[in-house]
Every structure is written in structure tokens, then in C-alpha cells.
Amino acid sequence: MIAGLRSRARRRLDWRSRRIVGRVLSERLTYLERQALLDLAGLVHEIERKELPGVLVEAGCALGGSAIVIAQAKRPSRPFDVYDVFGLIPEPSARDGADVLQRYETIARGEARGIGGDAYYGYREDLRGDVEEAFRRFGVPVSANAVRLVRGRFEDTLHPQKVVALAHLDCDWHDSVLVCLERIAPMLVPGGVFVIDDYDAWSGARTAVDAYLSTHGDEFDVRRAARLHLVKRA
């Protein structure tokens, strides 16, 4: 009977996740496609099923769509720290490629367009407030779900003090990705996962991950889903 109840509970969670993913996409709150969002929800469900310890982390939340998907999949008491500048994305560095530099120039000139032709999220006057309101609208208000929205550059704000079970890195440029890997990896629990959103999208992100794995590759199993996953070995 208990096993049956657990099975039904998982099916309800899957149904809720799919519904939330559909709403997030229809409201154009994320650049991620459906399967990438479902993969994130599935990872969180698995972390909860296994009772893996640790906080959840997202670095780079844009309009908050993927963070909302993660938040609804976790138990309300599990801490979830969401890091972002909540404004215009910081400039890339010389370690980024021409694709990144061209994209940033468009953003800096005020000419970038957002999802589906919407206004680019980085131009919003109160992006943090908009993200917090989106959490509330989707039924996962930050105050009731152990969610922290941390404003600032990662190099200034990201200093994990507790073990981490999942880190979703959606931070685009080389230096941002590398600082997240370097600071979070020592706190990642065995079985914990990095999800690298931009490995196949931006040259700097790929270069940063490849460089990190060249010296730390024996610590991770590298897996492919909708995004690149790095799973911490025991």
C-alpha cells in the first residue's frame, strides 16, 4: 500500500511539473525548451526521492521560468538559492569568443529582443520584483518555499556555505560559468548534479567547462540529456 501511495504521489508530481512547464513556456518566462525544463524537474524529483542532502542553486535566472520549475518540484523546506544580477548581463571577457562578443554588443546597444519578440528582460526596471511576482503567481512564493533571490555578480555573491545537491548554471559567459564551477563543486554532494545550460550555446561557456574538466574530470560522470550534466562521483 505504501509503495502504491508513493507511486501515485510521483505521478501527481509529474503531472504538476508538466503543467507548470507548459505555463512557463506559454508565458515566455524562459529560453529553455520543454524537455530541458522537464529534465530539471525530473532531477529535483529524483533528489527528493533519494533524500539527497543539500541546497539547490541556480546561477542566472533571467525571467525566472526555470527557477519556478525547480521550486515547484522540490519540497518547500529545501533551500533554493537563485543568483542573478537582475538587470543587464555583465560584459564578457577576452576568454569568450566572437559569438559572445557580438551578442553582448547587441545587448549593450539596447537592440536585443526577448523571447518571442518581447522586450529583452535585461532592460526591465525591476527584474527582481518581476521574478518574485512570477513565483507568487505560479503558487511558489519565495517566502513560503525557502527561496532566496540573491542580487549581484557571481564573483561577489556566490560563496556556498552548505552542501549543494543541484546547481543549474545558466550564466552564458566564460568567467561566470567558471567561477560557479570552481565555487560550487567543492560543496556538491556525491550524486549531486551540475546542469550546464549554455555548453552548446555559447563558446565561452563551453571553453570554461572543458577547461574545468581538464583538471577535475575524474570527479564527475559526464552525461547528456537536453543539456550537459556533470554528476559528482562518490
C-alpha positions, 0 to 999 in steps of 0.5 A, spaced: 500 500 500 505 504 501 509 503 495 502 504 491 501 511 495 508 513 493 507 511 486 501 515 485 504 521 489 510 521 483 505 521 478 501 527 481 508 530 481 509 529 474 503 531 472 504 538 476 511 539 473 508 538 466 503 543 467 507 548 470 512 547 464 507 548 459 505 555 463 512 557 463 513 556 456 506 559 454 508 565 458 515 566 455 518 566 462 524 562 459 529 560 453 529 553 455 525 548 451 520 543 454 524 537 455 530 541 458 525 544 463 522 537 464 529 534 465 530 539 471 524 537 474 525 530 473 532 531 477 529 535 483 524 529 483 529 524 483 533 528 489 527 528 493 526 521 492 533 519 494 533 524 500 539 527 497 542 532 502 543 539 500 541 546 497 539 547 490 542 553 486 541 556 480 546 561 477 542 566 472 535 566 472 533 571 467 525 571 467 525 566 472 521 560 468 526 555 470 527 557 477 519 556 478 520 549 475 525 547 480 521 550 486 515 547 484 518 540 484 522 540 490 519 540 497 518 547 500 523 546 506 529 545 501 533 551 500 533 554 493 538 559 492 537 563 485 543 568 483 542 573 478 544 580 477 537 582 475 538 587 470 543 587 464 548 581 463 555 583 465 560 584 459 564 578 457 571 577 457 577 576 452 576 568 454 569 568 450 569 568 443 566 572 437 559 569 438 559 572 445 562 578 443 557 580 438 551 578 442 553 582 448 554 588 443 547 587 441 545 587 448 549 593 450 546 597 444 539 596 447 537 592 440 536 585 443 529 582 443 526 577 448 523 571 447 518 571 442 519 578 440 518 581 447 522 586 450 529 583 452 528 582 460 535 585 461 532 592 460 526 591 465 526 596 471 525 591 476 527 584 474 527 582 481 520 584 483 518 581 476 521 574 478 518 574 485 511 576 482 512 570 477 513 565 483 507 568 487 503 567 481 505 560 479 503 558 487 511 558 489 512 564 493 519 565 495 517 566 502 513 560 503 518 555 499 525 557 502 527 561 496 532 566 496 533 571 490 540 573 491 542 580 487 549 581 484 555 578 480 557 571 481 564 573 483 561 577 489 555 573 491 556 566 490 560 563 496 556 556 498 556 555 505 552 548 505 552 542 501 549 543 494 545 537 491 543 541 484 546 547 481 543 549 474 548 554 471 545 558 466 550 564 466 552 564 458 559 567 459 566 564 460 568 567 467 561 566 470 560 559 468 567 558 471 567 561 477 560 557 479 564 551 477 570 552 481 565 555 487 560 550 487 563 543 486 567 543 492 560 543 496 556 538 491 554 532 494 556 525 491 550 524 486 549 531 486 548 534 479 551 540 475 546 542 469 550 546 464 545 550 460 549 554 455 555 548 453 552 548 446 550 555 446 555 559 447 563 558 446 565 561 452 561 557 456 563 551 453 571 553 453 570 554 461 567 547 462 572 543 458 577 547 461 574 545 468 574 538 466 581 538 464 583 538 471 577 535 475 574 530 470 575 524 474 570 527 479 564 527 475 560 522 470 559 526 464 552 525 461 547 528 456 540 529 456 537 536 453 543 539 456 550 537 459 550 534 466 556 533 470 554 528 476 559 528 482 562 521 483 562 518 490 
